[in-house]
């Protein structure tokens, strides 16, 4: 088939082409960042007034995300200003992200969060690959449950719900223990399991690494309880909390190789006993 374009329709065609390319660019941006986006604009902490010191400090926080120069394995704690107008922020990228993808997600999510919660002193957003939150109080190391949960599920059901749920439960328990033991740099685990009927289940679990091992386990246990209430038998679901997240799908949605953590320091060596003397170990 041949396409012909007359001179009288050239401007119309160019306008159509421009609109198409613009929509394509928007779709590409959406695919990168906004496949999923959930936010909570908290009223508990109150609102700030336009052009106030608090807004200036919040803008300073948001402007830091595009200029980050350190990776910190995808976890960031930022602050700006002085009390009583000091703003605190924490941000977490999914544990399998590269530095560039992490930065891109944080910048987009922080900008959107400020736009969608224009006067709230405290807010949180979970996008496809990261979470960003800010407040007028220090949140570091705290096990948070406000907002209590956000749950989103795939409307499709597993073909064999009983077998699928058992495989999922075993997998999440295994991954939760692994993530909680992850140390102060990253508390993240991902894995898969056979769910019968040629189905697979893939899952990721993650806590902010400022959580203690005990608090990470507690947060993920709450999330798994919420998952059972929200989306048992579904082919996919995510439960989003301020300090931990979990997600499962029937298809692979994460990178199977995460950015490696640094090697632990070598164990200290003990000097041999002086020659001619015997070491005695008391049991």
C-alpha positions as CSV (number, residue, x, y, z in Angstrom):
1,X,0.0,0.0,0.0
2,X,1.3,3.4,-0.9
3,X,0.8,6.6,1.2
4,X,0.3,9.9,-0.6
5,X,0.4,13.3,0.9
6,X,-0.8,16.4,-1.0
7,X,0.6,19.8,-0.3
8,X,-2.7,21.1,1.1
9,X,-2.7,18.5,3.9
10,X,1.0,18.8,4.8
11,X,0.4,21.1,7.8
12,X,-2.4,18.8,9.1
13,X,-0.1,15.8,8.8
14,X,2.7,17.5,10.6
15,X,0.4,18.5,13.4
16,X,-0.8,14.9,13.7
17,X,2.8,13.6,13.6
18,X,3.8,16.1,16.3
19,X,0.9,15.1,18.5
20,X,1.6,11.4,18.0
21,X,5.3,11.8,18.9
22,X,4.4,13.8,22.0
23,X,1.9,11.2,23.2
24,X,4.6,8.5,22.5
25,X,7.1,10.4,24.6
26,X,4.5,10.7,27.4
27,X,3.7,7.0,27.2
28,X,7.4,6.2,27.4
29,X,7.8,8.3,30.5
30,X,4.7,6.7,32.0
31,X,6.1,3.2,31.3
32,X,9.4,4.1,33.0
33,X,8.0,5.7,36.1
34,X,4.2,5.7,36.5
35,X,3.1,2.2,35.6
36,X,2.0,2.3,39.3
37,X,1.8,5.3,41.5
38,X,0.1,5.6,44.9
39,X,0.3,8.5,47.3
40,X,-1.0,9.5,50.7
41,X,-1.2,13.2,51.6
42,X,-1.3,13.1,55.4
43,X,-3.6,15.6,57.2
44,X,-2.3,14.5,60.6
45,X,0.8,16.7,60.5
46,X,-1.1,19.7,59.2
47,X,-0.5,22.0,56.3
48,X,2.0,24.7,55.5
49,X,1.3,28.2,54.1
50,X,2.6,29.2,50.6
51,X,6.0,30.9,50.6
52,X,6.6,29.9,54.2
53,X,10.0,28.7,55.6
54,X,8.6,25.1,55.5
55,X,7.8,25.3,51.8
56,X,11.3,26.7,51.2
57,X,12.9,23.8,53.0
58,X,10.6,21.2,51.3
59,X,11.6,22.7,47.9
60,X,15.2,22.3,48.9
61,X,14.6,18.7,49.7
62,X,12.9,18.0,46.4
63,X,15.6,19.8,44.5
64,X,18.3,17.5,46.0
65,X,17.0,14.4,44.3
66,X,18.1,15.4,40.7
67,X,21.5,16.3,42.0
68,X,22.4,13.2,44.1
69,X,25.9,12.1,43.5
70,X,26.1,9.1,45.9
71,X,24.1,5.9,45.5
72,X,24.1,4.4,49.1
73,X,22.5,1.3,47.7
74,X,19.3,3.0,47.0
75,X,18.5,4.4,50.5
76,X,18.6,8.1,51.3
77,X,17.9,10.3,54.3
78,X,17.8,14.0,53.6
79,X,16.9,17.1,55.7
80,X,16.7,20.8,55.2
81,X,16.2,23.8,57.5
82,X,16.0,24.2,61.2
83,X,13.3,23.5,63.8
84,X,10.4,24.2,63.8
85,X,10.4,24.3,60.0
86,X,12.8,21.5,59.4
87,X,11.8,19.0,56.7
88,X,12.9,15.4,56.9
89,X,12.8,13.0,54.0
90,X,13.6,9.3,53.3
91,X,13.6,7.5,50.0
92,X,14.1,3.9,49.0
93,X,14.7,2.3,45.6
94,X,13.9,-1.3,44.9
95,X,16.9,-3.4,45.7
96,X,17.7,-4.5,42.1
97,X,17.9,-1.1,40.6
98,X,21.0,0.4,39.1
99,X,22.1,3.9,40.2
100,X,20.7,5.7,37.1
101,X,17.3,4.0,37.3
102,X,17.1,4.7,41.0
103,X,17.9,8.4,40.6
104,X,15.4,8.7,37.8
105,X,12.6,7.1,39.8
106,X,13.3,9.2,42.9
107,X,13.4,12.5,41.0
108,X,10.1,11.7,39.2
109,X,8.3,10.4,42.4
110,X,9.5,13.3,44.6
111,X,8.4,15.9,42.0
112,X,5.0,14.2,41.6
113,X,4.4,13.9,45.3
114,X,5.0,17.5,45.9
115,X,2.7,18.4,43.1
116,X,-0.1,16.1,44.2
117,X,0.2,17.0,47.9
118,X,0.8,20.8,47.5
119,X,0.2,21.9,51.1
120,X,0.7,18.9,53.2
121,X,3.6,18.9,55.7
122,X,3.8,15.1,55.5
123,X,3.3,12.8,52.5
124,X,4.4,9.5,51.0
125,X,4.4,8.1,47.5
126,X,5.1,4.6,46.2
127,X,5.8,4.4,42.5
128,X,6.7,1.4,40.4
129,X,10.4,1.2,41.5
130,X,10.8,3.4,44.6
131,X,9.2,5.2,47.5
132,X,9.6,8.8,48.7
133,X,8.3,10.4,51.9
134,X,8.7,13.6,53.8
135,X,7.5,15.0,57.1
136,X,8.1,17.7,59.8
137,X,9.6,15.1,62.1
138,X,12.6,12.7,62.1
139,X,11.5,9.3,60.8
140,X,14.9,7.5,60.8
141,X,14.8,4.1,62.3
142,X,11.1,4.2,63.3
143,X,8.7,1.4,62.6
144,X,5.9,3.3,61.0
145,X,2.3,2.3,60.3
146,X,0.7,5.6,59.1
147,X,-0.7,5.2,56.6
148,X,-1.5,1.7,57.8
149,X,-1.3,0.0,54.4
150,X,-1.9,0.4,50.7
151,X,-2.9,-2.7,48.8
152,X,-3.3,-3.2,45.1
153,X,-4.0,-6.5,43.4
154,X,-4.2,-8.1,40.0
155,X,-7.8,-8.9,39.1
156,X,-6.9,-12.3,37.7
157,X,-7.1,-15.3,40.0
158,X,-4.6,-18.1,40.1
159,X,-5.6,-21.3,38.3
160,X,-5.0,-23.4,41.4
161,X,-5.5,-20.9,44.4
162,X,-4.7,-23.5,47.2
163,X,-1.4,-24.6,45.7
164,X,-0.5,-21.1,44.6
165,X,-1.2,-19.6,48.1
166,X,0.9,-22.3,49.8
167,X,3.8,-21.7,47.4
168,X,3.5,-18.0,47.9
169,X,3.4,-18.2,51.7
170,X,6.5,-20.4,51.8
171,X,8.3,-18.1,49.4
172,X,7.4,-14.9,51.3
173,X,8.5,-16.4,54.7
174,X,11.8,-17.4,53.2
175,X,12.4,-14.0,51.6
176,X,11.3,-12.0,54.6
177,X,13.8,-13.8,56.8
178,X,16.5,-13.2,54.2
179,X,15.7,-9.5,53.8
180,X,15.5,-8.8,57.5
181,X,19.0,-10.3,58.0
182,X,20.4,-8.1,55.2
183,X,22.3,-5.6,57.3
184,X,22.5,-1.8,57.4
185,X,23.1,-1.3,53.7
186,X,20.2,-3.1,52.1
187,X,17.3,-5.3,53.4
188,X,15.9,-6.8,50.2
189,X,15.3,-10.2,48.8
190,X,13.8,-11.6,45.6
191,X,13.0,-15.1,44.5
192,X,10.6,-17.5,42.8
193,X,8.8,-20.8,43.3
194,X,6.7,-23.2,41.3
195,X,3.0,-22.9,42.1
196,X,1.7,-25.9,40.2
197,X,-0.2,-26.1,36.9
198,X,2.9,-24.7,35.1
199,X,2.5,-21.5,37.1
200,X,5.3,-19.6,38.8
201,X,5.2,-17.0,41.5
202,X,7.8,-14.3,41.7
203,X,8.2,-12.0,44.8
204,X,10.2,-9.2,46.3
205,X,10.3,-8.0,49.9
206,X,12.2,-5.0,51.2
207,X,12.5,-2.9,54.3
208,X,14.2,0.4,54.7
209,X,17.7,-0.5,55.9
210,X,17.5,1.8,59.0
211,X,15.1,-0.8,60.4
212,X,16.5,-3.3,62.9
213,X,16.2,-6.9,62.0
214,X,13.3,-7.4,64.5
215,X,11.4,-4.3,63.2
216,X,11.9,-5.4,59.6
217,X,10.4,-8.9,60.4
218,X,7.5,-7.2,62.2
219,X,6.8,-4.9,59.3
220,X,6.8,-7.7,56.8
221,X,4.7,-9.9,59.0
222,X,2.1,-7.1,59.1
223,X,2.3,-6.8,55.3
224,X,1.8,-10.5,54.8
225,X,-1.2,-10.4,57.1
226,X,-2.6,-7.6,55.0
227,X,-1.9,-9.5,51.8
228,X,-4.0,-12.4,53.0
229,X,-6.9,-10.0,53.7
230,X,-6.5,-8.1,50.5
231,X,-5.5,-10.4,47.7
232,X,-5.3,-14.1,48.6
233,X,-5.7,-16.2,45.5
234,X,-4.8,-13.4,43.1
235,X,-2.1,-13.7,40.5
236,X,-0.4,-10.6,41.7
237,X,-0.4,-8.1,44.5
238,X,1.6,-5.4,46.3
239,X,1.3,-4.3,49.9
240,X,2.9,-0.9,50.6
241,X,3.8,0.4,54.0
242,X,6.0,3.3,55.0
243,X,9.0,1.2,56.1
244,X,8.5,-2.0,54.1
245,X,7.0,-3.3,50.8
246,X,6.2,-6.6,49.3
247,X,5.0,-7.7,45.9
248,X,4.3,-10.9,44.0
249,X,3.4,-11.6,40.4
250,X,3.0,-14.7,38.2
251,X,5.6,-13.2,35.8
252,X,9.2,-12.0,36.4
253,X,9.1,-8.3,37.2
254,X,12.5,-7.7,38.8
255,X,16.2,-8.0,37.8
256,X,17.5,-11.3,38.9
257,X,20.9,-9.8,39.6
258,X,21.0,-7.0,42.2
259,X,23.7,-4.4,42.5
260,X,26.3,-6.2,44.6
261,X,27.1,-5.0,48.1
262,X,30.7,-4.4,49.2
263,X,32.6,-7.3,50.6
264,X,32.8,-7.5,54.4
265,X,36.1,-6.7,55.9
266,X,38.5,-9.6,56.5
267,X,38.3,-11.3,59.8
268,X,41.1,-10.3,62.2
269,X,43.9,-12.8,62.4
270,X,45.4,-14.0,65.7
271,X,49.2,-14.1,66.2
272,X,50.7,-17.5,66.9
273,X,51.8,-18.1,70.4
274,X,55.5,-17.4,71.2
275,X,57.8,-20.2,70.3
276,X,58.4,-22.6,73.1
277,X,55.1,-21.9,74.8
278,X,51.8,-23.8,74.6
279,X,48.4,-22.3,74.2
280,X,45.7,-23.8,76.4
281,X,42.0,-23.4,75.4
282,X,39.6,-23.7,78.3
283,X,36.2,-25.2,77.4
